[in-house]
Amino acid sequence: MRIIKEYCEETGHIVLRTNTYARSVGHIVRLFEEAKKDFPELIMDECNIDYYAGVHHARTYGMLFKAKNAPENYFRINRLEQVY
């Protein structure tokens, strides 16, 4: 499983997701723990879990939260994927 880290410059959202269909609580907690490495001040109540409906990430889950910027190792994306 690979954790994918993205930053949407248009909306100011960070997205963490994987290349799997995993959806367990443990999976979401792992995404949150990974985000905390780059955003130590992040708290769970600031995060949302999205279930994607778009063409590229359909039927996968990701974690989303607002940020003013992102580290350089985050992929820059132009828009967020459609959600259910």
N, C-alpha and C positions, 0 to 999 in steps of 0.2 A: 504494500500500500504506500502510495506517495502522497504527501500533503502538498497541496497546491496553494500558494499564497498570492493573492491579487489585490490591487488597489484601483478602485474606480475614481479617476480624477474628477469626473463630471459630478458625481454625487458625494464624494468624500467617504466612501465606504471601503472597509477592509473585508475581504472574503477569504475564508479558509475552507477548503473542501478537499476531497480525495478523488482518486480515480477508481472508486469502488461504489457499490450500492449500500454500503454499511449505514445503519441507522440506529444502532443501540445507544443507550445512555453513555456507556463507556466510550464509544466512538466520539460522541459530541464532547465529552470531558477531555479526551485526548486533543481535539481541535482547540479547545479553550486553553489547555496547558501549553500547547505550542504557541498560541497567540500571546500568552503571558510572557514568554521568553523575549518577545520583541516589544511588548506593551505592558510592562510590569504593573502599571497603575490600573489596568483593565479589571472590571468587576463583572461577574456573570449577568447581573441585571441589565447591563448595557448591551448585551448580545442577543441576537435573534437567530433562530434556526430556520432556514428556508429549504423548501422542497421544490426542486427546479423542474420546470415544464418546458424549457426552451429546447432548441434543436441540439445544442452541443452537450448539455449536461442533464438531459431529461432523466427523471426518476432517481436523482442523487440528492443528497443533503449537504448543506454547507452552513457555516457559521458566519454571521455578518455583524459588523459594528462600525460606528463612525470614528474617523480619525482625521486629523489635519494633514497628515502626511504618512508616508510609509518608508521603511528601510529600502535600500537599493535592490535587495534580493526579491522584492515583490514584483510580480508581473503587472505592468500598467495596462488597464483595460479601459475601453471607451464607454461601455455601458454594462449594466447588470443584466444577468440572464433572467428570463421570464420565470416567475414562480407560480405555483398552484395556489 
